[in-house]
Amino acid sequence: MTYDVVVVGLGGVGSAAAATLARRGQRVLGLDRHGPVHDQGASHGETRIVRKAYFEGAGYVPLLLRTYQLWRELGLLTVTGGLFLGEPGSRVLEGSLATAVAHDLAHEVLTAAEVTARFPAMTPPGATVGLY
């Protein structure tokens, strides 16, 4: 058999690329070093996170909104919220806030006291700001 495209690595990105190419009529061969059910991928584990308010740049948001939609269709998404903590003016907090504002993403800016009131297990120092 011949293929139009070979996708090497069938994790979250590779499998999405292979599926999209196949839907567009391409003959796709997907290769991965692991079987279809494993725990060795970069997106596995309890410490992984995805968020819409990327501090790295607001340009990611349209891609993320589409990603969330597709994950919902597949039943692969549980939205729990996220909390960034840091000093006022930090690159992560300011960038995430700017992205949230630019794309009208739901968010709240919290003082350290508000973080503790909402999340009693957390007691950040007084100058800390939270972005939820």
N, CA, C and O atoms as a printed pandas DataFrame, in Angstrom:
     atom_number atom_name residue_name chain_id  residue_number  x_coord  y_coord  z_coord
0              1         N          MET        A               1    0.844   -1.179    0.000
1              2        CA          MET        A               1    0.000    0.000    0.000
2              3         C          MET        A               1    0.891    1.244    0.000
3              4         O          MET        A               1    1.989    1.223    0.555
4              5         N          THR        A               2    0.432    2.292   -0.602
5              6        CA          THR        A               2    1.165    3.561   -0.613
6              7         C          THR        A               2    0.399    4.593    0.206
7              8         O          THR        A               2   -0.818    4.509    0.371
8              9         N          TYR        A               3    1.144    5.564    0.712
9             10        CA          TYR        A               3    0.560    6.590    1.565
10            11         C          TYR        A               3    0.956    7.962    1.047
11            12         O          TYR        A               3    2.015    8.144    0.447
12            13         N          ASP        A               4    0.075    8.921    1.297
13            14        CA          ASP        A               4    0.384   10.315    0.971
14            15         C          ASP        A               4    1.230   10.944    2.068
15            16         O          ASP        A               4    2.096   11.779    1.805
16            17         N          VAL        A               5    0.966   10.531    3.299
17            18        CA          VAL        A               5    1.618   11.135    4.458
18            19         C          VAL        A               5    1.922   10.048    5.487
19            20         O          VAL        A               5    1.119    9.141    5.702
20            21         N          VAL        A               6    3.085   10.151    6.115
21            22        CA          VAL        A               6    3.422    9.300    7.253
22            23         C          VAL        A               6    3.573   10.220    8.463
23            24         O          VAL        A               6    4.350   11.175    8.432
24            25         N          VAL        A               7    2.834    9.931    9.516
25            26        CA          VAL        A               7    2.924   10.696   10.758
26            27         C          VAL        A               7    3.681    9.837   11.767
27            28         O          VAL        A               7    3.247    8.738   12.112
28            29         N          VAL        A               8    4.812   10.352   12.233
29            30        CA          VAL        A               8    5.634    9.629   13.201
30            31         C          VAL        A               8    5.358   10.210   14.583
31            32         O          VAL        A               8    5.630   11.382   14.844
32            33         N          GLY        A               9    4.819    9.381   15.453
33            34        CA          GLY        A               9    4.437    9.817   16.793
34            35         C          GLY        A               9    2.948   10.088   16.829
35            36         O          GLY        A               9    2.473   11.032   16.197
36            37         N          LEU        A              10    2.210    9.275   17.559
37            38        CA          LEU        A              10    0.753    9.399   17.582
38            39         C          LEU        A              10    0.230    9.809   18.952
39            40         O          LEU        A              10   -0.764    9.277   19.447
40            41         N          GLY        A              11    0.921   10.760   19.544
41            42        CA          GLY        A              11    0.424   11.348   20.788
42            43         C          GLY        A              11   -0.710   12.311   20.469
43            44         O          GLY        A              11   -1.392   12.169   19.454
44            45         N          GLY        A              12   -0.901   13.272   21.326
45            46        CA          GLY        A              12   -1.990   14.225   21.142
46            47         C          GLY        A              12   -1.916   14.984   19.835
47            48         O          GLY        A              12   -2.929   15.132   19.152
48            49         N          VAL        A              13   -0.751   15.462   19.477
49            50        CA          VAL        A              13   -0.589   16.247   18.249
50            51         C          VAL        A              13   -0.563   15.346   17.025
51            52         O          VAL        A              13   -1.253   15.616   16.043
52            53         N          GLY        A              14    0.220   14.285   17.074
53            54        CA          GLY        A              14    0.346   13.398   15.923
54            55         C          GLY        A              14   -0.959   12.731   15.546
55            56         O          GLY        A              14   -1.294   12.653   14.364
56            57         N          SER        A              15   -1.706   12.244   16.538
57            58        CA          SER        A              15   -2.973   11.585   16.227
58            59         C          SER        A              15   -3.993   12.575   15.682
59            60         O          SER        A              15   -4.784   12.228   14.805
60            61         N          ALA        A              16   -3.984   13.805   16.192
61            62        CA          ALA        A              16   -4.888   14.827   15.657
62            63         C          ALA        A              16   -4.522   15.169   14.220
63            64         O          ALA        A              16   -5.401   15.333   13.374
64            65         N          ALA        A              17   -3.227   15.276   13.942
65            66        CA          ALA        A              17   -2.786   15.560   12.572
66            67         C          ALA        A              17   -3.176   14.426   11.638
67            68         O          ALA        A              17   -3.670   14.671   10.538
68            69         N          ALA        A              18   -2.960   13.188   12.065
69            70        CA          ALA        A              18   -3.306   12.035   11.229
70            71         C          ALA        A              18   -4.804   11.987   10.957
71            72         O          ALA        A              18   -5.219   11.750    9.822
72            73         N          ALA        A              19   -5.611   12.208   11.978
73            74        CA          ALA        A              19   -7.065   12.181   11.806
74            75         C          ALA        A              19   -7.535   13.291   10.875
75            76         O          ALA        A              19   -8.394   13.065   10.023
76            77         N          THR        A              20   -6.981   14.478   11.030
77            78        CA          THR        A              20   -7.369   15.601   10.172
78            79         C          THR        A              20   -6.985   15.339    8.724
79            80         O          THR        A              20   -7.784   15.579    7.819
80            81         N          LEU        A              21   -5.781   14.852    8.497
81            82        CA          LEU        A              21   -5.345   14.529    7.134
82            83         C          LEU        A              21   -6.231   13.454    6.514
83            84         O          LEU        A              21   -6.593   13.553    5.342
84            85         N          ALA        A              22   -6.580   12.437    7.282
85            86        CA          ALA        A              22   -7.444   11.369    6.766
86            87         C          ALA        A              22   -8.826   11.909    6.416
87            88         O          ALA        A              22   -9.400   11.532    5.394
88            89         N          ARG        A              23   -9.364   12.790    7.259
89            90        CA          ARG        A              23  -10.670   13.404    6.956
90            91         C          ARG        A              23  -10.612   14.229    5.677
91            92         O          ARG        A              23  -11.622   14.398    4.995
92            93         N          ARG        A              24   -9.440   14.738    5.359
93            94        CA          ARG        A              24   -9.267   15.537    4.134
94            95         C          ARG        A              24   -8.942   14.681    2.919
95            96         O          ARG        A              24   -8.616   15.206    1.854
96            97         N          GLY        A              25   -9.029   13.367    3.076
97            98        CA          GLY        A              25   -8.851   12.474    1.939
98            99         C          GLY        A              25   -7.449   11.957    1.708
99           100         O          GLY        A              25   -7.205   11.271    0.716
100          101         N          GLN        A              26   -6.523   12.264    2.594
101          102        CA          GLN        A              26   -5.154   11.770    2.447
102          103         C          GLN        A              26   -5.067   10.327    2.935
103          104         O          GLN        A              26   -5.777    9.936    3.862
104          105         N          ARG        A              27   -4.199    9.543    2.310
105          106        CA          ARG        A              27   -3.910    8.189    2.798
106          107         C          ARG        A              27   -2.777    8.333    3.807
107          108         O          ARG        A              27   -1.659    8.706    3.455
108          109         N          VAL        A              28   -3.082    8.035    5.062
109          110        CA          VAL        A              28   -2.169    8.330    6.168
110          111         C          VAL        A              28   -1.717    7.041    6.850
111          112         O          VAL        A              28   -2.522    6.155    7.133
112          113         N          LEU        A              29   -0.420    6.957    7.106
113          114        CA          LEU        A              29    0.139    5.899    7.934
114          115         C          LEU        A              29    0.644    6.546    9.212
115          116         O          LEU        A              29    1.477    7.452    9.165
116          117         N          GLY        A              30    0.145    6.088   10.352
117          118        CA          GLY        A              30    0.597    6.599   11.639
118          119         C          GLY        A              30    1.492    5.587   12.324
119          120         O          GLY        A              30    1.147    4.409   12.421
120          121         N          LEU        A              31    2.634    6.040   12.798
121          122        CA          LEU        A              31    3.599    5.166   13.477
122          123         C          LEU        A              31    3.889    5.705   14.873
123          124         O          LEU        A              31    4.064    6.908   15.063
124          125         N          ASP        A              32    3.936    4.801   15.845
125          126        CA          ASP        A              32    4.304    5.189   17.196
126          127         C          ASP        A              32    5.088    4.048   17.828
127          128         O          ASP        A              32    4.825    2.882   17.535
128          129         N          ARG        A              33    6.027    4.360   18.673
129          130        CA          ARG        A              33    6.857    3.323   19.287
130          131         C          ARG        A              33    6.110    2.534   20.353
131          132         O          ARG        A              33    6.558    1.457   20.748
132          133         N          HIS        A              34    4.973    3.052   20.827
133          134        CA          HIS        A              34    4.190    2.381   21.862
134          135         C          HIS        A              34    2.873    1.890   21.273
135          136         O          HIS        A              34    2.450    2.333   20.205
136          137         N          GLY        A              35    2.239    0.975   21.984
137          138        CA          GLY        A              35    0.910    0.511   21.596
138          139         C          GLY        A              35   -0.123    1.597   21.833
139          140         O          GLY        A              35    0.205    2.659   22.362
140          141         N          PRO        A              36   -1.372    1.344   21.447
141          142        CA          PRO        A              36   -2.394    2.385   21.540
142          143         C          PRO        A              36   -2.756    2.799   22.967
143          144         O          PRO        A              36   -3.272    3.899   23.164
144          145         N          VAL        A              37   -2.504    1.965   23.954
145          146        CA          VAL        A              37   -2.782    2.348   25.337
146          147         C          VAL        A              37   -1.477    2.241   26.126
147          148         O          VAL        A              37   -0.966    1.143   26.346
148          149         N          HIS        A              38   -0.939    3.393   26.551
149          150        CA          HIS        A              38    0.310    3.406   27.309
150          151         C          HIS        A              38    0.382    4.672   28.147
151          152         O          HIS        A              38   -0.464    5.558   28.020
152          153         N          ASP        A              39    1.384    4.755   28.995
153          154        CA          ASP        A              39    1.533    5.924   29.867
154          155         C          ASP        A              39    2.890    6.602   29.687
155          156         O          ASP        A              39    3.422    7.196   30.624
156          157         N          GLN        A              40    3.436    6.509   28.497
157          158        CA          GLN        A              40    4.783    7.026   28.251
158          159         C          GLN        A              40    4.819    8.344   27.478
159          160         O          GLN        A              40    5.903    8.872   27.228
160          161         N          GLY        A              41    3.681    8.878   27.099
161          162        CA          GLY        A              41    3.663   10.080   26.274
162          163         C          GLY        A              41    3.860   11.366   27.055
163          164         O          GLY        A              41    3.736   11.400   28.279
164          165         N          ALA        A              42    4.168   12.418   26.322
165          166        CA          ALA        A              42    4.399   13.727   26.935
166          167         C          ALA        A              42    3.131   14.308   27.552
167          168         O          ALA        A              42    3.216   15.154   28.442
168          169         N          SER        A              43    1.967   13.872   27.099
169          170        CA          SER        A              43    0.721   14.418   27.631
170          171         C          SER        A              43    0.088   13.510   28.680
171          172         O          SER        A              43   -1.084   13.684   29.013
172          173         N          HIS        A              44    0.832   12.554   29.200
173          174        CA          HIS        A              44    0.314   11.639   30.209
174          175         C          HIS        A              44    0.708   12.097   31.608
175          176         O          HIS        A              44    1.698   12.804   31.793
176          177         N          GLY        A              45   -0.067   11.691   32.559
177          178        CA          GLY        A              45    0.269   11.964   33.948
178          179         C          GLY        A              45   -0.639   13.004   34.563
179          180         O          GLY        A              45   -1.368   13.711   33.867
180          181         N          GLU        A              46   -0.582   13.083   35.861
181          182        CA          GLU        A              46   -1.465   13.974   36.599
182          183         C          GLU        A              46   -0.954   15.406   36.677
183          184         O          GLU        A              46   -1.641   16.272   37.220
184          185         N          THR        A              47    0.219   15.669   36.154
185          186        CA          THR        A              47    0.788   17.012   36.252
186          187         C          THR        A              47    0.613   17.823   34.977
187          188         O          THR        A              47    1.136   18.934   34.888
188          189         N          ARG        A              48   -0.088   17.316   34.013
189          190        CA          ARG        A              48   -0.232   18.017   32.737
190          191         C          ARG        A              48   -1.374   19.023   32.822
191          192         O          ARG        A              48   -2.339   18.823   33.559
192          193         N          ILE        A              49   -1.252   20.092   32.069
193          194        CA          ILE        A              49   -2.264   21.138   32.094
194          195         C          ILE        A              49   -2.404   21.740   30.702
195          196         O          ILE        A              49   -1.439   21.826   29.943
196          197         N          VAL        A              50   -3.596   22.145   30.393
197          198        CA          VAL        A              50   -3.839   22.937   29.198
198          199         C          VAL        A              50   -4.666   24.133   29.652
199          200         O          VAL        A              50   -5.510   24.016   30.541
200          201         N          ARG        A              51   -4.424   25.250   29.052
201          202        CA          ARG        A              51   -5.129   26.462   29.441
202          203         C          ARG        A              51   -5.360   27.317   28.213
203          204         O          ARG        A              51   -4.645   27.194   27.219
204          205         N          LYS        A              52   -6.357   28.184   28.280
205          206        CA          LYS        A              52   -6.652   29.065   27.152
206          207         C          LYS        A              52   -5.841   30.354   27.221
207          208         O          LYS        A              52   -5.465   30.902   26.185
208          209         N          ALA        A              53   -5.570   30.837   28.413
209          210        CA          ALA        A              53   -4.859   32.106   28.590
210          211         C          ALA        A              53   -3.354   31.849   28.582
211          212         O          ALA        A              53   -2.719   31.793   29.635
212          213         N          TYR        A              54   -2.801   31.697   27.403
213          214        CA          TYR        A              54   -1.367   31.420   27.261
214          215         C          TYR        A              54   -0.569   32.705   27.415
215          216         O          TYR        A              54   -0.765   33.654   26.656
216          217         N          PHE        A              55    0.322   32.738   28.384
217          218        CA          PHE        A              55    1.159   33.929   28.556
218          219         C          PHE        A              55    2.133   34.084   27.403
219          220         O          PHE        A              55    2.646   35.176   27.155
220          221         N          GLU        A              56    2.388   32.985   26.698
221          222        CA          GLU        A              56    3.333   33.015   25.583
222          223         C          GLU        A              56    2.812   33.827   24.402
223          224         O          GLU        A              56    3.587   34.208   23.525
224          225         N          GLY        A              57    1.517   34.093   24.370
225          226        CA          GLY        A              57    0.974   34.923   23.304
226          227         C          GLY        A              57   -0.484   34.630   23.025
227          228         O          GLY        A              57   -0.926   33.483   23.077
228          229         N          ALA        A              58   -1.227   35.689   22.727
229          230        CA          ALA        A              58   -2.656   35.565   22.456
230          231         C          ALA        A              58   -2.936   34.832   21.151
231          232         O          ALA        A              58   -4.061   34.380   20.934
232          233         N          GLY        A              59   -1.945   34.703   20.280
233          234        CA          GLY        A              59   -2.134   34.020   19.007
234          235         C          GLY        A              59   -2.480   32.551   19.149
235          236         O          GLY        A              59   -3.012   31.946   18.218
236          237         N          TYR        A              60   -2.184   31.966   20.306
237          238        CA          TYR        A              60   -2.512   30.559   20.534
238          239         C          TYR        A              60   -4.006   30.338   20.794
239          240         O          TYR        A              60   -4.513   29.237   20.583
240          241         N          VAL        A              61   -4.704   31.369   21.245
241          242        CA          VAL        A              61   -6.074   31.199   21.723
242          243         C          VAL        A              61   -7.020   30.629   20.671
243          244         O          VAL        A              61   -7.766   29.707   21.000
244          245         N          PRO        A              62   -7.044   31.114   19.425
245          246        CA          PRO        A              62   -7.951   30.497   18.448
246          247         C          PRO        A              62   -7.698   28.996   18.271
247          248         O          PRO        A              62   -8.644   28.223   18.120
248          249         N          LEU        A              63   -6.448   28.591   18.289
249          250        CA          LEU        A              63   -6.129   27.161   18.196
250          251         C          LEU        A              63   -6.639   26.412   19.424
251          252         O          LEU        A              63   -7.173   25.310   19.306
252          253         N          LEU        A              64   -6.475   27.004   20.585
253          254        CA          LEU        A              64   -6.921   26.363   21.820
254          255         C          LEU        A              64   -8.435   26.250   21.888
255          256         O          LEU        A              64   -8.958   25.235   22.349
256          257         N          LEU        A              65   -9.143   27.271   21.439
257          258        CA          LEU        A              65  -10.602   27.210   21.446
258          259         C          LEU        A              65  -11.092   26.068   20.567
259          260         O          LEU        A              65  -12.015   25.346   20.944
260          261         N          ARG        A              66  -10.485   25.901   19.407
261          262        CA          ARG        A              66  -10.843   24.789   18.521
262          263         C          ARG        A              66  -10.458   23.452   19.159
263          264         O          ARG        A              66  -11.203   22.478   19.053
264          265         N          THR        A              67   -9.318   23.404   19.810
265          266        CA          THR        A              67   -8.875   22.186   20.476
266          267         C          THR        A              67   -9.862   21.773   21.560
267          268         O          THR        A              67  -10.232   20.602   21.649
268          269         N          TYR        A              68  -10.288   22.721   22.382
269          270        CA          TYR        A              68  -11.263   22.420   23.430
270          271         C          TYR        A              68  -12.541   21.854   22.807
271          272         O          TYR        A              68  -13.108   20.884   23.311
272          273         N          GLN        A              69  -12.985   22.463   21.715
273          274        CA          GLN        A              69  -14.198   21.993   21.039
274          275         C          GLN        A              69  -14.040   20.545   20.581
275          276         O          GLN        A              69  -14.932   19.726   20.802
276          277         N          LEU        A              70  -12.923   20.226   19.953
277          278        CA          LEU        A              70  -12.693   18.868   19.463
278          279         C          LEU        A              70  -12.568   17.874   20.614
279          280         O          LEU        A              70  -13.094   16.765   20.532
280          281         N          TRP        A              71  -11.883   18.259   21.675
281          282        CA          TRP        A              71  -11.759   17.362   22.827
282          283         C          TRP        A              71  -13.122   17.088   23.453
283          284         O          TRP        A              71  -13.399   15.968   23.882
284          285         N          ARG        A              72  -13.981   18.124   23.505
285          286        CA          ARG        A              72  -15.336   17.906   24.039
286          287         C          ARG        A              72  -16.087   16.900   23.174
287          288         O          ARG        A              72  -16.752   16.004   23.694
288          289         N          GLU        A              73  -15.981   17.045   21.858
289          290        CA          GLU        A              73  -16.654   16.120   20.942
290          291         C          GLU        A              73  -16.197   14.687   21.173
291          292         O          GLU        A              73  -16.989   13.754   21.039
292          293         N          LEU        A              74  -14.942   14.508   21.514
293          294        CA          LEU        A              74  -14.394   13.173   21.754
294          295         C          LEU        A              74  -14.605   12.696   23.198
295          296         O          LEU        A              74  -14.281   11.555   23.527
296          297         N          GLY        A              75  -15.136   13.550   24.039
297          298        CA          GLY        A              75  -15.321   13.192   25.439
298          299         C          GLY        A              75  -14.019   13.112   26.208
299          300         O          GLY        A              75  -13.910   12.351   27.169
300          301         N          LEU        A              76  -13.023   13.897   25.792
301          302        CA          LEU        A              76  -11.691   13.816   26.393
302          303         C          LEU        A              76  -11.322   15.021   27.247
303          304         O          LEU        A              76  -10.151   15.195   27.587
304          305         N          LEU        A              77  -12.285   15.848   27.597
305          306        CA          LEU        A              77  -11.938   17.083   28.293
306          307         C          LEU        A              77  -12.755   17.231   29.564
307          308         O          LEU        A              77  -13.980   17.110   29.548
308          309         N          THR        A              78  -12.071   17.489   30.653
309          310        CA          THR        A              78  -12.706   17.851   31.908
310          311         C          THR        A              78  -12.134   19.203   32.306
311          312         O          THR        A              78  -10.949   19.307   32.623
312          313         N          VAL        A              79  -12.958   20.227   32.292
313          314        CA          VAL        A              79  -12.501   21.577   32.623
314          315         C          VAL        A              79  -12.649   21.774   34.128
315          316         O          VAL        A              79  -13.740   21.623   34.677
316          317         N          THR        A              80  -11.556   22.108   34.782
317          318        CA          THR        A              80  -11.565   22.281   36.236
318          319         C          THR        A              80  -11.176   23.682   36.675
319          320         O          THR        A              80  -11.327   24.016   37.851
320          321         N          GLY        A              81  -10.691   24.492   35.783
321          322        CA          GLY        A              81  -10.195   25.807   36.155
322          323         C          GLY        A              81   -8.708   25.741   36.447
323          324         O          GLY        A              81   -8.141   24.658   36.596
324          325         N          GLY        A              82   -8.097   26.875   36.525
325          326        CA          GLY        A              82   -6.664   26.932   36.790
326          327         C          GLY        A              82   -6.337   28.182   37.583
327          328         O          GLY        A              82   -7.037   29.189   37.487
328          329         N          LEU        A              83   -5.293   28.115   38.352
329          330        CA          LEU        A              83   -4.893   29.246   39.185
330          331         C          LEU        A              83   -3.407   29.502   39.008
331          332         O          LEU        A              83   -2.574   28.642   39.296
332          333         N          PHE        A              84   -3.089   30.692   38.534
333          334        CA          PHE        A              84   -1.695   31.140   38.449
334          335         C          PHE        A              84   -1.437   32.016   39.670
335          336         O          PHE        A              84   -2.266   32.860   40.010
336          337         N          LEU        A              85   -0.316   31.828   40.322
337          338        CA          LEU        A              85    0.078   32.666   41.452
338          339         C          LEU        A              85    1.440   33.275   41.163
339          340         O          LEU        A              85    2.324   32.608   40.624
340          341         N          GLY        A              86    1.606   34.536   41.519
341          342        CA          GLY        A              86    2.899   35.167   41.316
342          343         C          GLY        A              86    2.921   36.596   41.807
343          344         O          GLY        A              86    1.941   37.118   42.337
344          345         N          GLU        A              87    4.056   37.202   41.614
345          346        CA          GLU        A              87    4.224   38.602   41.991
346          347         C          GLU        A              87    3.584   39.494   40.932
347          348         O          GLU        A              87    3.610   39.159   39.748
348          349         N          PRO        A              88    3.012   40.622   41.340
349          350        CA          PRO        A              88    2.470   41.556   40.353
350          351         C          PRO        A              88    3.542   41.933   39.330
351          352         O          PRO        A              88    4.692   42.185   39.690
352          353         N          GLY        A              89    3.164   41.969   38.079
353          354        CA          GLY        A              89    4.090   42.326   37.015
354          355         C          GLY        A              89    4.875   41.169   36.442
355          356         O          GLY        A              89    5.652   41.362   35.507
356          357         N          SER        A              90    4.695   39.967   36.977
357          358        CA          SER        A              90    5.449   38.830   36.443
358          359         C          SER        A              90    5.012   38.529   35.012
359          360         O          SER        A              90    3.864   38.764   34.635
360          361         N          ARG        A              91    5.931   38.016   34.238
361          362        CA          ARG        A              91    5.673   37.727   32.822
362          363         C          ARG        A              91    4.515   36.749   32.642
363          364         O          ARG        A              91    3.672   36.940   31.765
364          365         N          VAL        A              92    4.469   35.711   33.463
365          366        CA          VAL        A              92    3.410   34.702   33.331
366          367         C          VAL        A              92    2.048   35.306   33.655
367          368         O          VAL        A              92    1.095   35.140   32.893
368          369         N          LEU        A              93    1.954   36.005   34.781
369          370        CA          LEU        A              93    0.668   36.594   35.164
370          371         C          LEU        A              93    0.222   37.675   34.191
371          372         O          LEU        A              93   -0.922   37.663   33.735
372          373         N          GLU        A              94    1.106   38.601   33.871
373          374        CA          GLU        A              94    0.729   39.697   32.978
374          375         C          GLU        A              94    0.391   39.195   31.576
375          376         O          GLU        A              94   -0.573   39.656   30.965
376          377         N          GLY        A              95    1.180   38.256   31.069
377          378        CA          GLY        A              95    0.910   37.699   29.745
378          379         C          GLY        A              95   -0.392   36.927   29.704
379          380         O          GLY        A              95   -1.150   37.040   28.740
380          381         N          SER        A              96   -0.662   36.139   30.744
381          382        CA          SER        A              96   -1.909   35.372   30.815
382          383         C          SER        A              96   -3.110   36.302   30.920
383          384         O          SER        A              96   -4.129   36.080   30.267
384          385         N          LEU        A              97   -2.995   37.334   31.736
385          386        CA          LEU        A              97   -4.081   38.302   31.884
386          387         C          LEU        A              97   -4.331   39.038   30.570
387          388         O          LEU        A              97   -5.482   39.217   30.172
388          389         N          ALA        A              98   -3.272   39.463   29.898
389          390        CA          ALA        A              98   -3.429   40.161   28.615
390          391         C          ALA        A              98   -4.132   39.274   27.591
391          392         O          ALA        A              98   -4.984   39.746   26.837
392          393         N          THR        A              99   -3.780   38.006   27.564
393          394        CA          THR        A              99   -4.419   37.068   26.641
394          395         C          THR        A              99   -5.889   36.884   26.996
395          396         O          THR        A              99   -6.744   36.877   26.111
396          397         N          ALA        A             100   -6.190   36.736   28.285
397          398        CA          ALA        A             100   -7.578   36.566   28.722
398          399         C          ALA        A             100   -8.417   37.782   28.340
399          400         O          ALA        A             100   -9.543   37.635   27.864
400          401         N          VAL        A             101   -7.882   38.965   28.544
401          402        CA          VAL        A             101   -8.602   40.193   28.202
402          403         C          VAL        A             101   -8.773   40.315   26.691
403          404         O          VAL        A             101   -9.864   40.632   26.218
404          405         N          ALA        A             102   -7.712   40.068   25.934
405          406        CA          ALA        A             102   -7.760   40.217   24.473
406          407         C          ALA        A             102   -8.785   39.296   23.826
407          408         O          ALA        A             102   -9.367   39.641   22.798
408          409         N          HIS        A             103   -9.008   38.129   24.417
409          410        CA          HIS        A             103   -9.933   37.158   23.823
410          411         C          HIS        A             103  -11.204   36.978   24.645
411          412         O          HIS        A             103  -11.952   36.024   24.436
412          413         N          ASP        A             104  -11.445   37.889   25.573
413          414        CA          ASP        A             104  -12.662   37.863   26.386
414          415         C          ASP        A             104  -12.862   36.507   27.065
415          416         O          ASP        A             104  -13.973   35.980   27.107
416          417         N          LEU        A             105  -11.774   35.954   27.592
417          418        CA          LEU        A             105  -11.847   34.689   28.320
418          419         C          LEU        A             105  -12.259   34.972   29.762
419          420         O          LEU        A             105  -11.796   35.940   30.364
420          421         N          ALA        A             106  -13.120   34.137   30.309
421          422        CA          ALA        A             106  -13.533   34.300   31.701
422          423         C          ALA        A             106  -12.302   34.209   32.602
423          424         O          ALA        A             106  -11.486   33.299   32.460
424          425         N          HIS        A             107  -12.176   35.149   33.518
425          426        CA          HIS        A             107  -11.040   35.150   34.437
426          427         C          HIS        A             107  -11.346   36.042   35.631
427          428         O          HIS        A             107  -12.240   36.886   35.581
428          429         N          GLU        A             108  -10.598   35.844   36.692
429          430        CA          GLU        A             108  -10.685   36.687   37.877
430          431         C          GLU        A             108   -9.277   36.964   38.377
431          432         O          GLU        A             108   -8.436   36.066   38.409
432          433         N          VAL        A             109   -9.024   38.192   38.761
433          434        CA          VAL        A             109   -7.764   38.548   39.413
434          435         C          VAL        A             109   -8.051   38.571   40.911
435          436         O          VAL        A             109   -8.982   39.237   41.365
436          437         N          LEU        A             110   -7.243   37.837   41.673
437          438        CA          LEU        A             110   -7.471   37.683   43.107
438          439         C          LEU        A             110   -6.282   38.196   43.910
439          440         O          LEU        A             110   -5.129   38.014   43.519
440          441         N          THR        A             111   -6.574   38.835   45.028
441          442        CA          THR        A             111   -5.512   39.192   45.975
442          443         C          THR        A             111   -5.102   37.926   46.725
443          444         O          THR        A             111   -5.761   36.891   46.621
444          445         N          ALA        A             112   -4.014   38.019   47.476
445          446        CA          ALA        A             112   -3.572   36.872   48.276
446          447         C          ALA        A             112   -4.660   36.450   49.264
447          448         O          ALA        A             112   -4.892   35.257   49.459
448          449         N          ALA        A             113   -5.323   37.421   49.883
449          450        CA          ALA        A             113   -6.395   37.115   50.839
450          451         C          ALA        A             113   -7.567   36.426   50.136
451          452         O          ALA        A             113   -8.164   35.501   50.687
452          453         N          GLU        A             114   -7.895   36.870   48.936
453          454        CA          GLU        A             114   -8.991   36.245   48.182
454          455         C          GLU        A             114   -8.634   34.820   47.757
455          456         O          GLU        A             114   -9.493   33.938   47.729
456          457         N          VAL        A             115   -7.362   34.604   47.428
457          458        CA          VAL        A             115   -6.919   33.243   47.091
458          459         C          VAL        A             115   -7.127   32.331   48.297
459          460         O          VAL        A             115   -7.671   31.235   48.160
460          461         N          THR        A             116   -6.699   32.777   49.472
461          462        CA          THR        A             116   -6.839   31.965   50.684
462          463         C          THR        A             116   -8.308   31.728   51.029
463          464         O          THR        A             116   -8.676   30.626   51.436
464          465         N          ALA        A             117   -9.149   32.748   50.870
465          466        CA          ALA        A             117  -10.576   32.588   51.166
466          467         C          ALA        A             117  -11.221   31.558   50.237
467          468         O          ALA        A             117  -12.078   30.782   50.660
468          469         N          ARG        A             118  -10.815   31.557   49.008
469          470        CA          ARG        A             118  -11.406   30.649   48.018
470          471         C          ARG        A             118  -10.774   29.263   48.049
471          472         O          ARG        A             118  -11.451   28.255   47.846
472          473         N          PHE        A             119   -9.480   29.224   48.304
473          474        CA          PHE        A             119   -8.725   27.966   48.337
474          475         C          PHE        A             119   -8.007   27.892   49.685
475          476         O          PHE        A             119   -6.820   28.209   49.760
476          477         N          PRO        A             120   -8.698   27.481   50.746
477          478        CA          PRO        A             120   -8.144   27.548   52.104
478          479         C          PRO        A             120   -6.810   26.833   52.308
479          480         O          PRO        A             120   -6.074   27.168   53.237
480          481         N          ALA        A             121   -6.490   25.877   51.479
481          482        CA          ALA        A             121   -5.204   25.180   51.622
482          483         C          ALA        A             121   -4.035   26.042   51.167
483          484         O          ALA        A             121   -2.878   25.699   51.413
484          485         N          MET        A             122   -4.326   27.153   50.508
485          486        CA          MET        A             122   -3.266   28.022   49.981
486          487         C          MET        A             122   -3.187   29.296   50.807
487          488         O          MET        A             122   -4.199   29.943   51.077
488          489         N          THR        A             123   -1.977   29.641   51.200
489          490        CA          THR        A             123   -1.756   30.882   51.948
490          491         C          THR        A             123   -0.575   31.627   51.342
491          492         O          THR        A             123    0.514   31.652   51.914
492          493         N          PRO        A             124   -0.800   32.234   50.179
493          494        CA          PRO        A             124    0.305   32.941   49.529
494          495         C          PRO        A             124    0.692   34.202   50.296
495          496         O          PRO        A             124   -0.128   34.766   51.020
496          497         N          PRO        A             125    1.941   34.645   50.138
497          498        CA          PRO        A             125    2.379   35.894   50.775
498          499         C          PRO        A             125    1.518   37.073   50.325
499          500         O          PRO        A             125    0.891   37.030   49.267
500          501         N          GLY        A             126    1.497   38.112   51.134
501          502        CA          GLY        A             126    0.630   39.264   50.910
502          503         C          GLY        A             126    0.705   39.927   49.556
503          504         O          GLY        A             126   -0.318   40.397   49.057
504          505         N          ALA        A             127    1.876   39.986   48.935
505          506        CA          ALA        A             127    2.014   40.668   47.644
506          507         C          ALA        A             127    1.603   39.786   46.465
507          508         O          ALA        A             127    1.535   40.262   45.332
508          509         N          THR        A             128    1.332   38.522   46.721
509          510        CA          THR        A             128    1.006   37.589   45.639
510          511         C          THR        A             128   -0.327   37.941   45.004
511          512         O          THR        A             128   -1.269   38.355   45.680
512          513         N          VAL        A             129   -0.386   37.771   43.702
513          514        CA          VAL        A             129   -1.618   37.960   42.939
514          515         C          VAL        A             129   -1.993   36.613   42.346
515          516         O          VAL        A             129   -1.129   35.828   41.954
516          517         N          GLY        A             130   -3.293   36.356   42.287
517          518        CA          GLY        A             130   -3.777   35.135   41.657
518          519         C          GLY        A             130   -4.573   35.462   40.412
519          520         O          GLY        A             130   -5.292   36.460   40.372
520          521         N          LEU        A             131   -4.448   34.637   39.410
521          522        CA          LEU        A             131   -5.273   34.752   38.205
522          523         C          LEU        A             131   -5.988   33.427   38.044
523          524         O          LEU        A             131   -5.358   32.396   37.810
524          525         N          TYR        A             132   -7.315   33.458   38.172
525          526        CA          TYR        A             132   -8.122   32.248   38.067
526          527         C          TYR        A             132   -8.954   32.325   36.803
527          528         O          TYR        A             132   -9.716   31.404   36.509
